[in-house]
Structures are given as structure tokens and as C-alpha cells.
Amino acid sequence: MKKRELCGIYFRVKRDGKYENICFTDMTEEEQKRAIYDFSPESLRNMCMVLAAVFTVVSTIIYLTSAYRTCPAFRYLLWKRTVWYKMLFDYQIYFLRYLLLSSRQ
């Protein structure tokens, strides 16, 4: 099974005779059941909130990816934004170099 480490909730799980830190979303169903068996109701609520946030992020990424593929206008706006950020980043780098060089004199 490929480790995706989506949720950031880790448990110590014994696999192949060795203990590993495994993300909850990467566990088998059996391991997940064992991991949450003794959880308090508050712990389960917190875990559900984290998993809901992960689901929201993943679904947003899927939506943006599909919009990027199907909508030329959306693709152009993302490209334009990326170019603008790159220009801003380059400007910041040049400005920092200028400050460093001028402080040496």
C-alpha cells in the first residue's frame, strides 16, 4: 500500500514484526478499527473534524484541477497569477541583493 499521509494523524502500528508510525488514512480497515477502539467521544469528534478538513482540501484540489482542464479562461487566470507571483518574487530577490550589497559599503 502506498503511503499518502493525507490526514497527519499517526499511530504506532505493528507491521511485519516491526512498529511503524502510520497515518490513519494509510491504515487498513482492521488497523483503523483497532486504533480508535478506546477513543473517548471527544477524541472521535476531534478526529472527525481533522478528517473533514482533509476531505475539504482534497475535494477543492480535485475541483480546481478539473476546472483547469476544462476552462480556458480559468487556465489563463492561473497562468497570469503564476507569472505575476514569479515577477514579484524576482523583484524581492533583487531588492534583497541590493540591500545586502549596499550594506557592505
N, C-alpha and C positions, 0 to 999 in steps of 0.2 A: 504494500500500500504506500502510495506517495504521500510524504508529509507536506501538507499545505499550510499548517499553522495559522488558521483563519481567525480563531477567537482569542488566542492569548491566555486561555485558561488551561494550566498544565497540571498533570497528575503524575505521580510515580507509579509506573506500571511495570510488572514483571513480564518480559518477553524473552523467549529463548534462554531462560535461566538468568538473565541479567535485568536489573532495574533501569528503566529509561524514563526521562521526562517527556511525556507525550501530551500534545494538545488535545483537548476534549473532542474537537471536530475530527481529529485523525484517529480516534479510538474506534475499535469495533463496537458493535451494539452491546455485546456482553460486557466489555470493559467499561462502557459508559454506565450501564446499569449498576455495576459493582461500585463505580466511583461515586455515584450520587445516592447510594442506598441509605446512608446515615446522615444525609444533609438535613439541616433544620429548614422549616418553611421559609425563613428569611434568606438563608443561603440559596435556596432554589429560586426565590424571587430575583435575587441579585444576578444569578447566573442567567436567568431568562432575559433580564434587561441587557446583559452583555451580548447574548446571542441575537437578540432583536436588533441591536445596533450593528452587529456584523452583517446580518441579513439586509439591513437597510443600505449599508455601504456597497455590498456585493450587487444588490439589485440596481442601485444607481449606476455603478460601473457598467453593468450589462445594458442598461437603458442608453447611457451615453455612447457606448460602443456601437449599438445598433443605429442610433441617430447619426453617428459619424459616418457609418457606411451608407446610409440611405439618403441623407440630406446634403446636397452640395453646399447650401448656404451655411449650414452648421459646420461643415468641414472647413469652409473659408474663414468663419469667425474664429475657430480654434487655431487655425494656421496663423491668422493675423495676430491673435493674442500671444501665441508662442513666439512669433518674430518680435513683437513688442517687448516681451519679457527678456528675450535674449539681448536686445538692444539696451534695455535698462541695466541688465547685469553687466554687459560690456562697459557701459558708461561708469558704473560703480567701481569696476576693477581699475579703469583708467584713472578715476578720481583718487582712489586709494594709493595707486602708484605715485601720482603727483604729490599727494600729501607726504608719503614716505620719502620721496626724493627731495622735496623742499625742506623737510625737517632735518635732513643730513647737512644741509649747507649752513 
